[in-house]
Amino acid sequence: MNYKQFLNQEAQRLNFEVLKKVIEKAQKKTALLYTHDDPDGIASGIILKQVLEKNNFKVFLEIPTTMELEKWRLQEDVKKYNPEIVFVCDKATMGYYDEYYKIHPLIFIIDHHPLFGEPLKSINVINPVLDGYKRCSASFVCFLIADFLGFRDEGIEIAALIGLKGDWAIEPATEEISDYVRSFYDEVKEKFAWLLKKIKSRPTMFEVRQRQKTTLLNQITEIIFALGGGGFQYFYNDRDPELKDVVNGEFAFYQLEEFLKAPLRVQSEEEFLNSLKEKQKAKKIFDFYLSDWEHTTLLMKSSVFVKSVKDTDIFLFVASNVKLMPMVGSVVLYNMRGKSKDTLFIMVSQMGEKGVHFSFRGKLGNIHCGDFAHALAERLAKKFNSPEITGGGHPFAAEARTRMWYPFDEVMIEFFKKLEEV
């Protein structure tokens, strides 16, 4: 199946016509757009914002520092902006979102995460993995929508690639490409050979199974990760006065959006950084990021073996205020040597008033990381009677966060109870 056939198939399966008619018939032409603050969310938001603006919409952009969209936030923003349509992009597909139709009658969820909770019946969902898990990205879903609506250019294509790379659906350095996105990748790989060719250069957070080669796409995506806090709010506004206003994903969003309006065929990560509108800020942030990467790599040498279950060796790392923990852990994971076929690396960061952050990374997925994180979050939310505690993710990677301070020993007791059940 070629890409055009694939697009037609998915447009019908995911019912793009509904969205098309809503956009065409809109009267006020106003949209509230929520998107995630990781590279995929940023790329997705850029694509969707561009599509809406080309349809003469005024777009109100919000990039919350939480993964899931909270009820109170939607209530406040709907009152503030009074939008005709609400888009929730790359912010999970949660069963409880179905109640949000009471807040606004026209909501579209555009996502690629597995469903948590009951199927949604009252709001529109465009998510290709609801009938079975596929490695893809929200940026790719947004790209399909854009192409279906007749809005496709080089910037949108690059945004799709950045999101796919950011969420691990493609790995051009080792030519591991998800079957679901293969027809698109094959169609554009020659056009973007300058982005996708293998190079011997600084390895990135994406080189987890090997560190000998990378690609410019990997490096650019890592830079966007660093500039946006990576979905984990790793910011450096407390380290340099010039960065005091970089407190969410908006800085990365607008830097990448501006670049993609007329993308330059850069040849290195240095050239990419120099091409950004606020390059001095970007360079400072990225330097801090690289320094933190080295520090956390050393910290993780203290990881310990816990137990083996389901032919999986489980290792645990616990520390305080750990920067870049999930990403560094993804690389450290592949240096761990155990007796079982699979390895699960569980990382815990005690973050003071910001609570406790759990991160899960697995090689083969014998123990589903997303299920573990979600079950742990539910246990903690019940224990502390807090809906702010959330968790979930994919088979090989997931997160759970309390988001506020609770007694660390009580949090860890619940964690070990859950671990004992595995």
Secondary structure as GFF3:
##gff-version 3
##sequence-region A 1 422
A	DSSP	alpha_helix	3	13	.	.	.	ID=ss1
A	DSSP	alpha_helix	16	25	.	.	.	ID=ss2
A	DSSP	beta_strand	30	35	.	.	.	ID=ss3
A	DSSP	alpha_helix	39	54	.	.	.	ID=ss4
A	DSSP	beta_strand	58	62	.	.	.	ID=ss5
A	DSSP	alpha_helix	71	81	.	.	.	ID=ss6
A	DSSP	beta_strand	85	89	.	.	.	ID=ss7
A	DSSP	beta_strand	93	94	.	.	.	ID=ss8
A	DSSP	three_ten_helix	95	102	.	.	.	ID=ss9
A	DSSP	beta_strand	107	110	.	.	.	ID=ss10
A	DSSP	beta_strand	115	116	.	.	.	ID=ss11
A	DSSP	beta_strand	124	126	.	.	.	ID=ss12
A	DSSP	alpha_helix	138	148	.	.	.	ID=ss13
A	DSSP	alpha_helix	154	166	.	.	.	ID=ss14
A	DSSP	beta_strand	170	171	.	.	.	ID=ss15
A	DSSP	beta_strand	176	177	.	.	.	ID=ss16
A	DSSP	three_ten_helix	179	181	.	.	.	ID=ss17
A	DSSP	alpha_helix	182	188	.	.	.	ID=ss18
A	DSSP	alpha_helix	193	196	.	.	.	ID=ss19
A	DSSP	alpha_helix	216	228	.	.	.	ID=ss20
A	DSSP	three_ten_helix	229	231	.	.	.	ID=ss21
A	DSSP	three_ten_helix	241	243	.	.	.	ID=ss22
A	DSSP	alpha_helix	250	261	.	.	.	ID=ss23
A	DSSP	alpha_helix	269	275	.	.	.	ID=ss24
A	DSSP	alpha_helix	279	299	.	.	.	ID=ss25
A	DSSP	three_ten_helix	300	302	.	.	.	ID=ss26
A	DSSP	beta_strand	304	309	.	.	.	ID=ss27
A	DSSP	beta_strand	312	320	.	.	.	ID=ss28
A	DSSP	alpha_helix	325	333	.	.	.	ID=ss29
A	DSSP	beta_strand	342	350	.	.	.	ID=ss30
A	DSSP	three_ten_helix	352	354	.	.	.	ID=ss31
A	DSSP	beta_strand	356	362	.	.	.	ID=ss32
A	DSSP	alpha_helix	369	384	.	.	.	ID=ss33
A	DSSP	beta_strand	390	393	.	.	.	ID=ss34
A	DSSP	beta_strand	397	401	.	.	.	ID=ss35
A	DSSP	alpha_helix	408	421	.	.	.	ID=ss36
###
